[in-house]
């Protein structure tokens, strides 16, 4: 079985790293949210990203790739910013939704960038497309949650 190009491997590891960051960020958002529904939504999103990470790792291992473990320094700083913002914000739920929207838009952009690489095997492209579509759907749900707060 063939392996990915070095560029594709790097891009997939970047998505994996950001998936770990998103998982941790959604868990942190659940901790800060006041609304029970929003807490549940964020916890479910954290679990979803956990599953995304395992799916992507499995796919990468199938192609003999090295897996980078853990989240990024940028992600850790972003979660710290969420703590500060929650501390000073009078409306934690709205603040956490704003952060989720920003993160989801960035994730979609990252997925699109990787999917534009023509050297992706069909199974990898399918997996990334499914994950990106789920994020897009959830982004619409997040925006609808914002309107009820």
C-alpha positions in Angstrom: 0.0 0.0 0.0 1.3 3.4 -0.8 1.9 6.2 1.6 0.9 9.9 1.5 3.3 12.5 0.3 5.2 14.3 3.1 3.0 17.4 2.4 -0.2 15.4 2.8 1.1 13.8 6.0 1.9 17.2 7.4 -1.5 18.6 6.5 -3.3 15.5 8.0 -1.3 15.8 11.2 -2.3 19.4 11.4 -6.0 18.5 11.1 -5.5 15.8 13.7 -3.8 18.3 16.1 -6.6 20.8 15.6 -9.2 18.1 16.1 -7.6 17.4 19.5 -7.7 21.2 20.2 -11.3 21.3 19.2 -12.2 18.4 21.5 -10.6 20.1 24.4 -12.1 23.5 23.5 -15.6 22.1 23.3 -15.1 20.4 26.7 -14.0 23.7 28.1 -16.9 25.5 26.6 -19.2 23.0 28.2 -17.6 23.8 31.6 -18.3 27.5 31.1 -21.7 27.4 29.5 -24.7 28.2 31.8 -27.5 26.6 29.7 -28.0 22.9 30.2 -28.8 22.5 26.5 -25.6 24.3 25.5 -23.5 22.3 27.9 -24.9 19.1 26.4 -24.3 20.4 22.9 -20.7 21.3 23.6 -20.0 17.9 25.4 -21.5 16.1 22.3 -19.2 18.2 20.0 -16.2 17.3 22.2 -17.1 13.6 21.9 -17.6 14.0 18.1 -14.1 15.5 17.7 -12.7 12.7 19.8 -14.2 10.2 17.4 -13.0 12.3 14.4 -9.5 12.1 15.7 -9.6 8.3 16.1 -11.1 7.9 12.6 -8.4 10.0 11.1 -5.6 8.2 13.1 -6.9 4.9 11.9 -6.9 6.1 8.3 -3.4 7.5 8.5 -2.0 4.3 10.1 -3.5 2.3 7.2 -1.2 4.3 5.0 1.8 3.8 7.2 2.0 7.3 8.5 3.5 8.8 11.7 0.9 10.2 14.0 1.6 13.4 15.9 0.0 13.2 19.4 -1.5 16.0 21.4 -2.8 19.4 20.8 -1.0 22.6 19.7 0.4 25.5 21.7 -2.0 27.7 19.8 -4.9 25.6 20.9 -3.8 25.8 24.5 -3.5 29.5 24.3 -7.0 29.7 22.7 -8.5 27.7 25.6 -6.8 30.0 28.1 -8.3 32.9 26.2 -11.7 31.2 26.6 -11.1 31.1 30.4 -10.3 34.8 30.5 -13.2 35.7 28.2 -15.6 33.7 30.3 -14.3 35.3 33.5 -14.9 38.8 32.2 -18.0 38.2 30.1 -21.4 38.8 31.5 -22.9 36.3 29.0 -20.8 33.2 28.9 -23.1 31.3 26.6 -22.9 33.8 23.9 -19.1 34.1 24.3 -18.7 30.4 24.0 -20.9 30.2 21.0 -18.8 33.0 19.3 -15.7 31.0 20.0 -17.2 27.8 18.6 -18.3 29.6 15.4 -14.8 31.0 14.9 -13.3 27.5 15.5 -15.7 25.7 13.2 -15.2 28.1 10.3 -11.4 27.7 10.7 -11.8 23.9 10.7 -13.9 23.9 7.5 -11.2 26.0 5.8 -8.5 23.6 6.9 -10.4 20.6 5.6 -11.1 22.3 2.3 -7.3 23.0 1.9 -6.4 19.4 2.4 -9.2 18.1 0.2 -7.9 20.3 -2.6 -4.7 18.1 -2.6 -5.2 15.7 -5.6 -2.9 13.1 -4.1 -5.4 12.0 -1.5 -6.5 8.4 -1.7 -10.3 8.0 -2.1 -10.8 6.6 1.4 -9.0 9.6 3.0 -10.9 12.1 0.8 -14.2 10.5 1.7 -13.4 10.5 5.4 -12.4 14.2 5.4 -15.4 15.1 3.3 -17.8 13.4 5.8 -16.1 15.1 8.8 -16.1 18.5 7.1 -19.8 18.1 6.2 -20.7 17.3 9.8 -18.8 20.3 11.0 -20.7 22.5 8.4 -24.0 21.1 9.6 -23.1 21.7 13.2 -22.0 25.3 12.3 -25.5 26.0 11.1 -26.8 24.5 14.4 -24.5 26.6 16.5 -25.7 29.7 14.6 -29.3 28.8 15.4 -28.5 28.3 19.1 -27.0 31.8 19.1 -30.4 33.2 18.1 -32.2 31.7 21.1 -29.7 33.1 23.7 
